[in-house]
Amino acid sequence: MTRPLNIAAVYCVYNEEEYIEYSIRSIYEFVDRIYVLLGQGPYSAYNPHARATFSAADRTEAIVRTLADRLPKIQLVNGLWDSELDHRNAGVRLCRKEGIRYYFLVDGDEVYHRDHLKNLQEEIETHPHVGQFIIKCDTFWRSFHYRIPARELSWRPRRIFKLTRHRRLLGIPFPYRLRFKGINDLNSLGSLYEFPPEEAIFYHFSYARSPSRMREKLATFPHAREILNGWYEKVWAAWPGQREMPNIHPTDPPKFPRAVRQPLTDLPAVMRAHPYYGLDVIS
């Protein structure tokens, strides 16, 4: 891989021990810095009872500290944020302070393929006026064997953002207030570029979790109040016996039309060592 851009991967996480090491290892060579902003408790904005119910931290901090001891690009930042928006904006402030040019938003359960990262780098370098880059994803479902492919998802997540510092008016530079307006929408100046899925995607393991981790996710993520009544029992728990089940998204069912079985051969090499790799269903 060629020389990295002036780009920082920013992780805004809490209790991501299942995937955080694999995610970091997958993107390490692509970036100049990795900032892991580790919440000391779950978000309170989406569920006022979350911190009382899910107060036990998992091994995320220990995993990141072990990696940071060997991999010099990693910086761990502990804090407590009420919402994902606050968390991600803290990452923006850190990147601006450190002089970072591009903010690469990576969740703790997202993994990238080396070849796709090379494509990302080449396109970013040839599109210097782009402010935000969309990267679609394959979303894995209860297993590494089943997924909702990127081509079937309407979600167009923005993942790489140019960190604008000044806005010019009549040729005069003025300081520009850069911030996330929504959890996937930074007000970067410049055009929008979407990577074709055949050129680059990320592998999203948010729904390939153990049942206990899935319950925690549903109770603490930004859409906690929107989950359909009985979804966990009727869809999540029932799916292994009804694998052709349609419309399985927890808040807007048609967004996940169906989980389809696909071979493991295209997964990033780092995932072959994951304990879930050979499981038919994660339990």
DOROKOL-342293 format. One line per field, with one value per residue (C-alpha): x, y, z; residue in three letters. Coordinates in Angstrom, 1 decimal, always signed. Example, Ala and Ser with C-alpha at 12.3 -4.5 7.8 and 13.67 -1.06 7.14 Angstrom:
<atoms>
xx	(+12.3 +13.7)
yy	(-4.5 -1.1)
zz	(+7.8 +7.1)
r	(ALA SER)
</atoms>
This chain:
<atoms>
xx	(+0.0 +1.3 +1.9 -1.2 -3.1 -3.3 -6.3 -7.4 -9.7 -12.0 -13.8 -16.6 -17.3 -18.6 -18.4 -17.1 -14.9 -16.4 -14.9 -12.7 -9.3 -10.3 -11.5 -8.4 -6.1 -8.0 -7.5 -4.2 -2.0 -4.4 -4.4 -1.9 -3.6 -6.3 -8.3 -10.4 -12.9 -14.0 -17.2 -17.2 -20.9 -23.6 -25.4 -28.2 -30.0 -31.8 -32.7 -32.6 -32.2 -29.3 -26.5 -28.2 -29.0 -25.7 -23.1 -20.5 -17.6 -16.4 -12.8 -12.7 -10.3 -7.9 -7.9 -7.2 -4.4 -2.7 -2.8 -1.6 +1.4 +2.5 +1.0 +2.1 -0.7 -3.3 -4.4 -7.1 -9.3 -11.7 -14.8 -18.5 -20.9 -24.6 -25.3 -23.6 -23.7 -21.7 -19.3 -18.5 -18.2 -15.6 -13.7 -13.9 -12.4 -9.6 -8.8 -8.8 -6.5 -4.1 -4.1 -5.8 -7.0 -9.6 -11.9 -12.5 -15.5 -15.2 -17.5 -16.1 -17.9 -16.8 -14.0 -12.4 -10.7 -7.1 -7.9 -10.9 -8.8 -6.3 -9.2 -10.4 -7.0 -6.6 -10.0 -9.6 -6.3 -7.8 -10.9 -9.4 -12.6 -14.9 -16.1 -17.8 -17.4 -20.2 -19.2 -21.9 -21.7 -22.5 -24.4 -23.9 -26.8 -26.4 -23.4 -20.5 -22.4 -25.5 -25.6 -27.8 -25.6 -24.8 -26.7 -29.9 -29.5 -30.8 -28.5 -25.7 -23.4 -21.0 -17.7 -14.8 -15.0 -12.7 -12.0 -12.6 -11.0 -11.8 -14.5 -13.6 -15.9 -14.7 -11.4 -11.0 -10.7 -12.9 -12.9 -15.4 -17.4 -17.2 -19.6 -21.8 -25.4 -26.6 -24.7 -23.6 -23.6 -20.6 -21.0 -17.8 -17.6 -17.3 -19.1 -20.4 -18.8 -20.2 -17.9 -19.4 -19.8 -17.6 -14.8 -15.2 -17.5 -17.1 -18.2 -20.7 -21.0 -23.5 -26.1 -23.6 -23.5 -24.2 -27.8 -26.6 -24.7 -27.6 -29.9 -27.4 -27.2 -31.0 -31.3 -28.5 -28.1 -29.7 -32.8 -33.6 -37.0 -37.9 -37.6 -40.8 -42.6 -41.6 -38.9 -36.3 -38.5 -40.4 -37.5 -34.1 -34.7 -37.0 -34.8 -32.6 -35.7 -37.0 -34.0 -36.1 -37.8 -38.3 -38.2 -36.1 -34.9 -35.7 -37.3 -38.2 -38.5 -38.1 -34.7 -33.4 -35.3 -33.7 -30.4 -28.8 -26.2 -22.9 -19.5 -16.8 -14.2 -14.5 -14.1 -11.0 -8.2 -8.2 -11.6 -10.4 -9.0 -12.3 -14.0 -17.3 -15.8 -16.9 -20.2 -23.5 -25.3 -23.8 -25.3)
yy	(+0.0 +3.5 +6.2 +7.0 +10.2 +12.7 +10.9 +9.7 +6.8 +7.9 +5.2 +6.4 +3.2 +1.6 -2.2 -3.3 -6.2 -8.6 -6.7 -3.7 -5.5 -6.9 -3.5 -1.7 -4.2 -4.1 -0.3 +0.3 +0.7 +3.1 +5.9 +8.2 +8.1 +6.0 +7.8 +5.5 +7.6 +5.1 +5.8 +5.0 +4.2 +3.9 +6.9 +8.3 +10.3 +7.4 +5.4 +7.1 +3.7 +2.5 +3.5 +1.8 -1.3 -1.7 -0.3 -3.1 -2.4 -5.2 -5.8 -3.0 -0.8 -3.7 -4.8 -1.2 -0.6 -3.9 -2.9 +0.6 -0.8 -2.4 -0.1 +3.5 +5.2 +4.3 +6.8 +5.9 +8.7 +7.9 +10.0 +10.0 +11.3 +11.5 +10.9 +9.6 +13.1 +14.5 +11.6 +12.1 +15.8 +15.2 +13.3 +16.3 +18.6 +16.2 +15.9 +19.6 +20.1 +17.6 +19.0 +16.1 +16.6 +13.8 +12.3 +8.6 +7.4 +3.8 +1.9 -0.7 -3.5 -2.4 -4.1 -3.2 -5.2 -4.2 -3.8 -1.6 +0.7 +1.1 +2.1 +4.6 +6.2 +6.6 +8.2 +10.6 +11.8 +12.4 +14.2 +16.9 +19.1 +16.4 +17.1 +13.8 +10.2 +7.6 +4.0 +1.4 -1.9 -5.5 -6.0 -9.4 -11.1 -13.5 -15.2 -14.5 -16.7 -14.5 -10.9 -8.2 -7.1 -3.5 -3.5 -4.3 -1.6 +1.9 +3.2 +5.4 +6.0 +8.9 +7.6 +10.0 +13.7 +16.5 +18.7 +22.3 +24.9 +28.1 +29.3 +32.0 +34.9 +37.3 +35.6 +36.2 +33.2 +33.1 +30.4 +27.7 +25.9 +22.2 +19.8 +16.8 +18.0 +14.4 +11.2 +10.6 +14.1 +16.4 +19.9 +19.6 +22.0 +20.4 +17.9 +14.4 +11.3 +7.8 +4.8 +2.1 -1.1 -3.0 -0.5 -0.3 -1.4 -2.0 -5.2 -4.3 -6.8 -4.9 -7.7 -10.6 -10.5 -12.8 -12.5 -10.7 -8.1 -7.7 -6.9 -4.3 -2.7 -2.5 -0.8 +1.8 +2.7 +5.9 +4.1 +2.4 +4.2 +3.2 -0.6 -2.4 -4.1 -7.8 -7.5 -9.4 -12.4 -12.4 -11.7 -11.9 -15.0 -16.7 -16.2 -19.4 -21.5 -19.3 -18.2 -17.0 -14.5 -11.2 -7.6 -8.1 -4.5 -3.6 -0.2 -0.1 -3.8 -3.3 -1.8 -5.3 -7.3 -10.6 -12.1 -14.2 -16.9 -16.1 -17.7 -16.5 -16.2 -12.4 -11.5 -9.5 -11.9 -10.6 -12.1 -15.7 -15.7 -14.5 -17.1 -16.5 -17.3 -20.9 -20.7 -21.2 -19.0 -16.9 -18.0)
zz	(+0.0 -0.8 +1.8 +3.9 +3.5 +6.4 +7.7 +11.1 +11.9 +14.6 +16.7 +19.0 +21.0 +24.1 +24.8 +21.4 +22.5 +19.8 +16.9 +17.8 +17.4 +14.0 +12.8 +13.9 +12.4 +9.1 +8.6 +10.4 +7.3 +5.6 +8.2 +10.0 +13.4 +15.1 +17.9 +20.0 +22.0 +24.5 +26.4 +30.1 +29.9 +27.2 +25.8 +28.0 +25.3 +23.7 +26.8 +30.3 +32.0 +29.8 +32.2 +35.2 +33.2 +31.2 +33.6 +33.3 +30.9 +28.8 +27.6 +25.0 +26.9 +27.7 +24.0 +22.8 +25.4 +24.4 +20.7 +21.5 +23.3 +20.0 +17.4 +17.7 +15.7 +18.3 +20.9 +23.5 +24.9 +27.7 +28.3 +28.9 +26.1 +26.3 +22.6 +19.5 +18.0 +21.0 +20.8 +17.1 +17.5 +20.2 +17.5 +15.2 +17.8 +18.5 +14.8 +14.2 +17.2 +15.8 +12.3 +10.7 +7.1 +6.8 +9.5 +8.7 +10.7 +11.7 +14.0 +16.3 +14.3 +10.8 +8.9 +5.6 +2.9 +2.0 -1.7 -1.0 +1.2 -1.6 -3.9 -1.3 -1.0 -4.8 -5.2 -2.3 -3.7 -7.2 -5.8 -3.5 -3.7 -2.3 +1.2 +2.1 +0.8 +0.9 +1.4 +1.3 +3.3 +3.4 +6.7 +8.4 +10.0 +13.0 +11.3 +8.9 +6.4 +6.0 +5.0 +3.4 +0.5 -0.2 -3.5 -1.6 +1.1 +0.7 +3.5 +2.1 +5.0 +4.9 +6.2 +5.2 +5.7 +4.7 +7.7 +6.5 +8.6 +6.7 +4.4 +1.8 +1.2 -1.5 -1.3 +2.4 +4.7 +7.7 +10.5 +9.8 +12.5 +11.6 +13.4 +12.8 +12.2 +12.2 +13.3 +9.7 +8.3 +9.0 +7.5 +5.4 +2.5 -1.0 -3.1 -2.3 -3.8 -3.6 -4.0 -6.3 -4.3 -6.7 -5.9 -2.1 +0.7 +4.4 +6.2 +8.9 +11.7 +13.9 +13.6 +13.8 +17.6 +20.5 +21.9 +25.0 +22.9 +20.6 +23.6 +24.8 +21.3 +21.0 +24.4 +23.9 +20.2 +18.7 +17.4 +20.7 +20.9 +17.3 +17.6 +16.7 +19.5 +19.8 +17.1 +19.1 +19.7 +16.4 +14.1 +15.8 +17.9 +15.3 +12.3 +12.6 +12.1 +9.3 +7.2 +4.3 +6.5 +4.7 +6.0 +9.1 +10.0 +13.6 +12.9 +9.2 +8.1 +4.3 +4.8 +5.3 +2.6 +3.5 +4.8 +2.1 +2.4 +0.8 +0.8 +3.2 +0.6 +0.1 +3.8 +4.8 +5.8 +9.4 +10.0 +9.5 +13.0 +14.6 +16.9 +15.1 +11.7 +11.4 +13.2 +11.4 +13.8 +16.6 +19.9)
r	(MET THR ARG PRO LEU ASN ILE ALA ALA VAL TYR CYS VAL TYR ASN GLU GLU GLU TYR ILE GLU TYR SER ILE ARG SER ILE TYR GLU PHE VAL ASP ARG ILE TYR VAL LEU LEU GLY GLN GLY PRO TYR SER ALA TYR ASN PRO HIS ALA ARG ALA THR PHE SER ALA ALA ASP ARG THR GLU ALA ILE VAL ARG THR LEU ALA ASP ARG LEU PRO LYS ILE GLN LEU VAL ASN GLY LEU TRP ASP SER GLU LEU ASP HIS ARG ASN ALA GLY VAL ARG LEU CYS ARG LYS GLU GLY ILE ARG TYR TYR PHE LEU VAL ASP GLY ASP GLU VAL TYR HIS ARG ASP HIS LEU LYS ASN LEU GLN GLU GLU ILE GLU THR HIS PRO HIS VAL GLY GLN PHE ILE ILE LYS CYS ASP THR PHE TRP ARG SER PHE HIS TYR ARG ILE PRO ALA ARG GLU LEU SER TRP ARG PRO ARG ARG ILE PHE LYS LEU THR ARG HIS ARG ARG LEU LEU GLY ILE PRO PHE PRO TYR ARG LEU ARG PHE LYS GLY ILE ASN ASP LEU ASN SER LEU GLY SER LEU TYR GLU PHE PRO PRO GLU GLU ALA ILE PHE TYR HIS PHE SER TYR ALA ARG SER PRO SER ARG MET ARG GLU LYS LEU ALA THR PHE PRO HIS ALA ARG GLU ILE LEU ASN GLY TRP TYR GLU LYS VAL TRP ALA ALA TRP PRO GLY GLN ARG GLU MET PRO ASN ILE HIS PRO THR ASP PRO PRO LYS PHE PRO ARG ALA VAL ARG GLN PRO LEU THR ASP LEU PRO ALA VAL MET ARG ALA HIS PRO TYR TYR GLY LEU ASP VAL ILE SER)
</atoms>
